[in-house]
Amino acid sequence: MSIRQQIQDQLSKAGYTAVDITPSSFLIRAKDEQGNPVEMVVGPDSFTEITEVTPSKDAATSAPKTSTTTGATTAPKAAQP
């Protein structure tokens, strides 16, 4: 049994429905030019970037920055804070 099928079966058993696993998508973890951690999900029709925001004095308003592009043919350059 393939890993893809095992994951799909486990998710279905856990109660998830309409599970669609895209084999041509990638989860990428890297660091940007300033050394900040970045996560990207790159698929055939989209690009999503998530960067960690360092908590400030007002930590309640800090949130991760997310950027999503749909229908892109090439991944855009990472956004600068």
C-alpha positions as CSV (number, residue, x, y, z in Angstrom):
1,M,0.0,0.0,0.0
2,S,1.4,3.4,-0.9
3,I,2.1,6.2,1.6
4,R,-0.5,8.3,-0.1
5,Q,-3.2,5.6,0.3
6,Q,-2.2,5.1,4.0
7,I,-2.5,8.8,4.7
8,Q,-5.9,8.9,2.9
9,D,-7.2,5.9,4.8
10,Q,-6.0,7.3,8.2
11,L,-7.7,10.6,7.6
12,S,-10.9,8.9,6.5
13,K,-10.8,6.8,9.7
14,A,-10.3,9.9,11.7
15,G,-13.5,11.4,10.3
16,Y,-12.2,13.6,7.5
17,T,-14.2,13.5,4.2
18,A,-13.5,14.6,0.7
19,V,-9.8,14.1,1.3
20,D,-7.8,15.2,-1.8
21,I,-4.0,14.6,-1.6
22,T,-2.1,16.6,-4.3
23,P,1.1,14.7,-5.1
24,S,2.6,17.7,-6.9
25,S,2.4,20.0,-3.8
26,F,5.4,20.8,-1.5
27,L,5.7,22.0,2.1
28,I,8.9,24.0,2.3
29,R,10.5,25.3,5.5
30,A,13.3,27.8,5.2
31,K,14.7,31.0,6.6
32,D,14.4,34.4,4.9
33,E,17.2,37.0,4.3
34,Q,16.9,38.1,8.0
35,G,17.1,34.6,9.3
36,N,13.3,34.4,10.2
37,P,11.6,31.1,9.8
38,V,9.3,30.8,6.8
39,E,6.9,28.0,5.7
40,M,5.6,27.8,2.1
41,V,3.1,25.6,0.5
42,V,3.6,25.4,-3.3
43,G,1.0,23.6,-5.4
44,P,0.2,23.5,-9.1
45,D,-2.2,26.4,-8.8
46,S,-1.2,28.3,-5.7
47,F,1.6,29.6,-3.5
48,T,1.1,30.3,0.2
49,E,3.8,31.8,2.5
50,I,3.6,31.9,6.3
51,T,6.1,33.9,8.3
52,E,6.5,33.9,12.0
53,V,6.0,37.3,13.7
54,T,8.1,37.9,16.8
55,P,6.0,38.9,19.7
56,S,6.2,42.6,20.6
57,K,5.1,44.5,23.7
58,D,1.5,44.2,22.4
59,A,1.6,40.4,21.8
60,A,-2.2,40.2,21.6
61,T,-2.1,41.9,18.2
62,S,0.8,39.9,16.7
63,A,-0.2,37.2,14.3
64,P,1.6,35.2,11.6
65,K,1.7,36.9,8.2
66,T,0.2,34.8,5.4
67,S,0.4,35.5,1.7
68,T,-1.5,33.4,-0.8
69,T,-1.4,33.6,-4.6
70,T,-3.8,31.5,-6.7
71,G,-3.2,30.7,-10.3
72,A,0.4,31.8,-10.3
73,T,2.7,30.2,-12.8
74,T,5.8,31.1,-10.9
75,A,6.3,31.7,-7.2
76,P,6.5,35.4,-6.2
77,K,9.5,36.7,-4.3
78,A,9.0,36.4,-0.5
79,A,7.3,39.5,0.9
80,Q,9.4,41.7,3.2
81,P,8.1,42.6,6.6
